[in-house]
Amino acid sequence: MRADAERSRRRILDAACEVFLERGPDAPLDAVVRRAGIGAGTLYRRFPDRTALVRALVTDLLGRLAEAAGEARAAEPDPYRALRRFAHAAADLRMGAAIVVLLERLAADADLVAVRSRAVAEVEALLRAAQDTGQLRTDVGMGDLVLLCVRVSRPLPGGLAALDADGTLVHRHLDLALAGLRPGGGDDEGAGGVVPLSFEQVIAAAGRPGEPGATGTAE
């Protein structure tokens, strides 16, 4: 029964991730029910309201993000290959784009910050290792990497989505973008004097409720 419950929960979270990414965090929960192939009662027994569902989804995605980074580091002794492996795993899970969309709905608290900090630390370790071995440009910050992955992994709008129905285009564009982060991998004439963008700057700029310097308000 526990295994069945976990499979049901996984279906709900996966469906919610797809629906919220396609239609935003205000998408009808009925759309999540239909996408997951479950009854409405099953959804509401596990997640009594939208906030509970979004919080569970963000926590799940951040945890899987940290796991993907750890698995990449364990599987690939080469730092750049480890970073690339992680980026592609994150793209498959649509983590980068989904988390940015969903975090807009949640006030920051100690539990959420702790989960996020673990994920950031795991990914930043990959980034620093690639830079320390000279395989990644030193003007690339954690914020740059996160926003690059977000831009590349967001679904194409309207009929253009058909161009990447199987996800192949996402991975091609991700490789092109990552190649530009390597020393000599792209035209870096315009990058002189640019300060790397940190993850903290991304969070502050988002105006998230509960964050230092934030101006947003929780719903």
Buried (B, 14 or more C-beta within 10 A) or exposed (E): EEEEEEEBBEBBBBBBBBBBBBEEBEBEBEBBBEBBEBEEEBBBEBBEEBBEBBBBBBBBBBEBBBEBBBBBBEEBEEBBBBBBBBBBBBBEBBBBBBBBBBBBBBBBEEEBBEBBEBBBEBBBBBBBBBBEEEBBBEBBBBBBBBBBBBEBBBBEEEEEEEEBEEEEBBBEBBBEBBEBBBEEBBEBEEEEEEEBBBBBBBBBEBEBBBBEEBEBEEE
